[in-house]
Structures are given as structure tokens and as C-alpha cells.
Amino acid sequence: MTKIIFLKNKAGEQFYAKTHKQAIDGLNEATADANGLMSAVDKQKLDSLAVNPELSYILTSPSGLLFKLIVDDEGLLSTEKVEEGGTV
């Protein structure tokens, strides 16, 4: 195992060197075939998520009412009640 070295300034305060992920051995991006920052299985799941602007998210309130999640062009979220029978 690599020895861990703690750095201290002249006042004796511990600090950490600034670096980047390419400088750290063994810290690799995950692929569908190889583990990395996440497992290969999780990478496959993430890659399989479809970006679908037509996709709707229906939320259920504590009392069982259904609401469709809406986002406008400013990124503001709102909801619309889903009426019985599945219509908004």
C-alpha cells in the first residue's frame, strides 16, 4: 500500500495538495465493461436511461391523489392534478 504523507505549513497546520483525477492512480472512468468511479453495472444502467421530453412523472400525495410534474422554459416546477381516469 502507498504510504500516506500529511503535509503541514510553517505554522504546523495540515493541508492537502490540489490535484486532478488524472493524477490519481486507479481512479478511472467507468465503462459498460469496466468498473471505475462507479460499477460497470451502474454505468450500464445510467447509459440505458433514455432522454425523452415526452416522459411524464406522476407523483402520489400522502392521501393518494395523483399529480403530474410540469417544468416550464424557465425551469420552474409545478404540478397538475391527474383526474380520475388518468387525464390531467
N, C-alpha and C positions, 0 to 999 in steps of 0.2 A: 504494500500500500504506500502511496506517496505521502511523504511527511507534510503535515500542515504547519505552515510558518505564519505566525502572527506578526504583523508589522506595527511598530509604535513610532510616534513622532518624538521630538526632543522633550516634550512635556510628559512623555510616558503614556499618552492616550493611544489606544489601539485604533487602527484604521485599516481599510481594505483597498487594495489596488483596483482601479476601474479597468474593466476588460470587456470583451465581447464574446459571444458564444462560439465563434470560430476558434478562439484561443483555448478552449477547454476541451481536452481530450475526452472522447466518449460521449460528448453531448451533441448528438446528431438529430437531424430532422427525421421524423418517422415517414415511412413509406408503407404502401399496402403489403409489402413483403418483409419489412424490417422494423423492429422496434427503434424508437428514438426518444424524442421528448414526450411521446405518448406511445401506447402499444400499437402494433401493426393492426390488430383487430379494431381498435378505436379509430385509427386512421381510415380503415375501410368503411366504417360506419359514417364517419364525417364526410368522406368523399361521396357516399351514396345519397346524402341529403340533396334533394332537388330544390333549386331556387325556382319557386312557382308563384308569380304575382297573383294568381287566381286562388291560391290556397287560403282558406278561411280558418280562423281559430275560434272555436266556440268554448266559452268559459261557463262554468256552472257556479251559481251563487250558493251560499250555505243553505238556502231554503229550496234549492233545486231549480230555480229559474235559469234559463239559458240566455247568454249574451254573446253576440258576435263582436270580436275585436276589430276595430277600424283604425287606420292610420291615415292622416291627411298628408298633403305635399309638404307641410312644414315639419312633419314628424310627430305631430301631436296625436295622442291616442284618445280614443273614445269607444263607446260600445253602443250597440243597437240590440234591443230585446228581440229574441227569437220567439215568435208567436207559436202557439201550439200548432202542430202540423209541419214545423220546420221552416216557416217563412220568416224573413226579417221584416 
